[in-house]
């Protein structure tokens, strides 16, 4: 794990693999750590970076930095400081919001966005996300098993204000408002059993522009990358393999390829 | 190929890092403490300094500050390699002028990739 200074504040990140750069952004609960299994899945073909956003994990906790625009500036400064060029962004919850905003602000810097568990509008957010402390959110959203331990460990270290400020922003902004400023290919992923964020309706999915595609994970809650990791990784690899600018609408969920054993 | 100076007092780590980076094609010079680092950097003029924090005679923080104060060596990027991950220690290292603070342990491949990235970032690869 590494630490750098951005402005005069510490930012923690991890990096794995070789190839085209990917940036993973964590959600409301946890930190960069829960992306490790996914980063390992991409490490043969991609250089995967995961960082802690302001207010989370080991990165600095300063309330003045928790506004979504500041999180977007963090991503920009991170990419500039590390000399990273055009990227694919994979964001979860809060990280999905930041990823979409970043792509809207800097469309030339982003090749594609995968947005997991992101609400289409504020009405789709369970109020419990707003009213609970980060540590108890981990208990609510996750089953207890070794895969979810990294999330739990880091959940209690988040500054609740960072969560609250982001949720306030989402209450007044809709996904189409963010998306109308961008033409970047986007794959929306939702766990259909997510207690925190409602999946988009059929009408909402029909109204999505051509560069946006939504896929639901039937057996997942808020963390499809942990709960159905094989399917998630396969879908992610397929999305990343699309030609630049190609619509993701052809993508479907598939089972992980398994070697036939005689 | 770049010229890299490693300042590390633990012989096993020093040898491992040296071997890893030489295997990656770099020229590596090693020293065992901060005083030796300050004596060696101006004559060797490495493209990168990898510095441990806790070393005898002079620690990595002091050595980094001195490297950054010297006009002839201040352009050389310094990276801390440390097992110490407390926020205060990381902040001290970065505010001493290091461009990055890497936490041990790290796999040899990971170290090589990060070193190559940092060298590219500073136009030294």
Interface residues (C-beta under 8 A of the other chain):
Chain A: X1 X2 X3 X4 X5 X10 X15 X16 X18 X47 X58 X82 X83
Chain B: X85 X87 X90 X91 X94 X95 X99 X100 X101 X102 X103 X110 X113 X114 X117 X120 X121
